[in-house]
Amino acid sequence: LDMMCGATYSTSLLAGVLRVGGSAMEEALRLLTDVPARFYGLRERGRVAVGSWADLVLFDPDRVDHGPERTVADLPGGASRLYAEAVGIERVLVNGVEVVNGGRLTGALSGTVLRSGRDTESVTVRR
């Protein structure tokens, strides 16, 4: 495997679940948000709850998907990677600040670097 494009997994999952219907959407959203946050021990993230960070993605369920995969050379040293635009992502809020509106970046930079220990808790493996 020389290159793979993981950029499409979230929108592909949402689009696939929406086409199937039923209550699978709640589980898909949990797998995209809460499960990774718990796995990495991220405090106050991955859930919509009082006291949690307001990181939200608002999407159009009739349009959410991904565009065509393409190669972009935007990594250090001019290295390339596979990339695909998200489709149907209407708004994104990071720390409660809108960073995407109408599918376009707003220019706001409200995110922060997460630090181990400050923003995480130790995760133990359950057997």
Secondary structure, DSSP 4 states (H G I P E B T S, - for coil): ------TTHHHHHHHHHHHH-TTHHHHHHHHHTHHHHHHTTBTT-SS--TTS---EEEE-TTT-EE---EEE--SGGG--EEE--EESEEEEEETTEEEEETTEE-S--------TTTSB-------
